[in-house]
């Protein structure tokens, strides 16, 4: 299945339903595309034990993602629905915010229906099937995290009335994509943007450069982030239960208003009230400046 140059569309492209879903057409993936999945999987799987959260590693096992080749959603969803009621749906690329939130609120995770090329092995801007399925879906087999994602989707739909998409995007970025969790006497990875990246899986836990800060909802929703390089802030939750409880039991409406009146917090800044787990040297950020 040859991937086009871009997977950003303004309207559902031909072959897609009004909700932007499309057939996975698993049989259309080439041997080379399946081999790319296997190459990426092996590279991550060899280094994630002791780094990834227990929930992520359990999800790999429950969903049997170690099976060679790009997962067939017919098989994957049978296991995922049984675990938490979620399912994966194929989409042609990035989807509009309202569509994305609606899928999450209804326990559907939209996954890009293409895989990176060898030239994009270490970085691509648009999420492919490896990032979406290997990075995100194992966590959806955990009941607590699965409920958090539903709550996020419902909150996203409500946020459209408050012009608060940027605040909510920061929450997603610093939890679902780049979150760390305290576990086994140290820090572990649960964010999909880290576990699907070999280099960031090392950087997030081993580098002296980034700050690692205790999770605070209002603070996270004001904190800028970068999409094109390693993060210089990682926010650390105490448990998946903390993440769910905070999200479900917070009235976001006044928080949106309060945060909107305040300036965004620059990347890598430390605030007086932060729980600083490790204060970064910012050497990496300086070297890239």
N, C-alpha and C positions, 0 to 999 in steps of 0.2 A: 504494500500500500504506500505508494510514493507520497511523501508529504509535500504540500504546497509551500511556497515561500513564506506565507503568513497564515496564521490561524485566528485572525481578528476580523470579525464580520460585523456589519451594521444591522443586518437582518439575517434570519435563518437561511443559510445557503441551500441550494437545491439538494433534495434528499433528506432534509431535516424537518422535523415536526415543528409546530408552532412553539413548543416549549424548548426548542433547540436540540432535542435529543435526536440521535440517528442510529441506525443499526451498527453494531460493532463490526460486522462482517469479518469475524475472526479468521475465516478461511482465506481472506484476501491478504493477510500479512505474509510477507515473503520470508523464506528461510533466513535471509540476512537480517531482517527486522527481529525475528525471534532470537537470533544469535546476539543481537545488540542487547536485548533484554537480559539474556543469560550472562553476558559479559558484565553488565551493570550490576545485576543481582549478586554475582559471585564476588565482585569487588567490595560491595557494601557488606554482604553477609560475613565475609572473613574478618571484618574489623569492628562490627557493631556489638557483638557480645561484650558485656562489661561497660558499654557506652550507651546503648539504647535502653529505654525504660522497659521494665518487665511487661507492661501492657503492650508495647510494640512487639516485643519478641513473642509473646503469647499469640498475638494476632497473626503473625507470620505462620505459626504452627497451626492455629485453628483454621485458617483459610487455605493452608497447604500451598502457600506461594512459592515454596521451594521447587515445585514442579517446573521442569524446563519450559521455556517459551512464554510469550505474552499470555497472561491469563485469559481464558475464555470466560466471559461474564456469565454464561449460562451455568457453569460449574461454580464460579466464584460466588455468585449471588445466592445459590442454593445454600451455601455455608453461612454467608453473611446474614441473610434473612433469618436463618435459624438462630444465629447468635444474638442479634440485636434488632432485627427488623429492618435494617438498612439494605440498600442495594446500590450497585454502581450502574450509572447510565452513561453511554457514550455521547459525546458532543463534539462538534467539528473544531472547536477551539474555545477561546475565551467567550463567555456569555455575559449578557447585561446583568447588572447588579440585582435587579428585581427577580429575574429568572433564577439566578444563583441562589438567592435567599429562599425562594419558593421551593426549590429542589431540596435544600437542606432541611427546611421546616417539615418536609414530607418524607424525610429519611431516604433521600436519593442523593448520591454524590456524583456530580458531573465530572467525567474524566476525558481528557483530550484523546482523540482517536488517531494518534500518530505517535511515532517514536523518533527520537533524535537520530541524527546521522553520526558517523564516526568523527566527523569534524567538530561536532557539538558535544563530544563525550563529557566534558567537564562543566560546560555552561551553555544553557539556551534560555532566552528571555521568556518564551511562552511555555507553560507547563505541558509536558507530554505524558504519555501513558505511564512511563516509569515513575516520574515524579508523583503523578496523581494516584496510581494504584499502589506501588511499593511504598511511597512516602506517606500517603494519607490513609489508605484503607485498612491497614492492620490496626490502627487505633480505633477505627469504627467497630471493631469486634469487641471492644471493651464497653460494657453497659454504661458506665459513668461518662466516659468521653463521648459515647454515642448520644447520650442525653444532652450533653453540653452543646454538641453540634446542632441538635434540634433547637435548643434554646437560642443559639446564635442566629440561626436562620429566621426564627420568629422575631427576634429582636431586630434583625436586619430589615425585615418588612416594615416593622413599626418605625424604624429610624428614618425611612423615606419621608415621613411627615415633618421631620425636625432638621432636615438639611445636615445630617450628622454622619454621612457616609465615611468621611475621612476619619472621624474618631473611631468608628466601628472597624474600619479597615486596619487601623493601628492595633486594635485588640486582636484581630485575626492574625495579623503579621507576627506579633510578639508571643502568641500562644500556639495556634494551630500550625503556623509555618516555622517559627524559630523559638519555640518554648523549651525551657529546661525544667527538670523536676528534681527535688531532693529525694534521694533513694539510695538504699544500701550504704549509708554513711557518706555519701558524696553526691555528685550531680550526675544526672543522666539526661539523655536526649529524648524528647517526644515529638518535636516539631518536624513536619514533613520536609521543609526546606533544608533541614540539617541532615536527617537520616538518609535522604536521597542524594546527598552530595558527599563524596569521599573527602574532599579537602575541608569542607566546613564541619564535617563530623569530627575531624581532628582539631581544627581551629577553635570550635566552640567550647571544648573541654580542656584543651592543653595550652592554648596560647595565653601569654601574659597581657596581650593587648586589650581585649574587650573588658568592659564592666559587666559584672554579673550581679543583678540587683533583685531583691525580693519583690514578688509581684504585688502591685497595687493598682487596682482597676483604673481609678481616675488618672493616675500618673501615666500609665501605659497609653491611655486614650489621648494623651496630649503629646506623646513622644514621637518625633519624626523618625523615619527609617530610610534605609537605602535599598534599592532593588537590584543593584548591579555589582555588588561586592559583598565581602564578609560583613557581618553585623559588628557594630562596636558597643552595643548594649544587648545583653540577653537577660530576660526576666525569668525568675525562678519561682515556680509554685511549690507548695509543700505537699500537695496531693491533687489528684484529679477531682476528688470531692470538693476541695477548696475552690477549684475553678468553676465547677458546676454551681455550688452553693452561692458563690459571689455573683455569678451571672443571673441566676434565677431570683435571688432575693434582693437585687438592687433595682430601684426605680431609675431607669436610665434617663427619663425625660428631664428632670432638673439637673442631672449630671451633664447632659448635652448642653444645656443653657449655661451652666457654670463654666464648663470648659471652653465654650465658644467665646467667652468674655476674656479668656486668658491667652497669652501667646503660646504657641507650640514650644515644646522643650527640644532644644537642639540635640542632634545625635551626640552621644558620648558625654553629655552633661551629667554631673552628679548633683542632686538636690540635698539640702540639709536634712530632710526627713527620710531620705532613702535608707533602706536596709542594704548596706553594701556588703555583699558576700565576698567579692573580690574587686578591688579597684584596679582598673586596667591602666597599663602604661601608655596606651594609644600609640605604641610604636608603629603598628601596622598602618594606622590611619595617617600618621605623619609621613611614613615612607611613601604612601600613595599620593600625597598631596602635591 
